[in-house]
């Protein structure tokens, strides 16, 4: 066969576009729950004083927060 080998053929624009879209979706699926858990940990107990906040802690750590979100929502 004359020309390019199968490994030398550059991807088409369509393949690049679909690959970039898929990568963005996967990144969003991973980072969105982590960011939500981070924010919930940061704001928990903000309305109450520091003594009450320690007694009514709903979330404990990132994994515990994500598991609580999965169970309740």
N, C-alpha and C positions, 0 to 999 in steps of 0.2 A: 504494500500500500504506500502510495506516495503522499507526502505531506506530514501532518501532525500525528503523533502517537496519541493514544487515548488519554494518557496522563499529561500531555502537553496542551490539550485544548482548554482555553480559558473559559470560565463559566459565562453564560449569557447574562444580559441585563435582567431578564426575568428571574433567573435562578438567584442572582445577587439580591434582587428586591425581595423575593420570597424568603430567602435565608435571613436577611436583615429583619424582616417582619416577624419571623418565627423567633429569632433571638430576643427581640424586644418584648414579645409576649411572655417568653419564659422568664426573662429578667423581672418583668412586672409581677408575675405570679409568685416569685420568690421574695422580692423586696417589699411588696405592699403589706403582707401580713407582719413582717418584721418591723416595718415602720409603724404600723398600727399598734403593735405590742409595745414598742418603745414609747410612743406618745401616751398610751394608757398607764404605763408605769410612771411616767413623769408627772402626770396630772392627778394620780390617785391621792386622795387625802388633801387636796389643795384647799378645799372649802373649810375643812375642819382644822383645828389646831394640831400641833405636832403630837400631843399626847393621845388625842382621839385617833389620829391617823394611824398610829402604830397598832392600836387595838382593832381597827376595822380594815385591815389590809386585805383587799380582795385578790390582788395579783401578787404572785411570788416568783420573780425571775421571768426571763423571756419565754422559756419553754412552758412554764406554768401559765403564763398569760395567754399564750397561743392555745394551749389545751382548754383553758376556760372559755376562750372565744369560740372554739369549735363546739364545745358542749352546750353553751348557752345561745349561740347564734346560729 
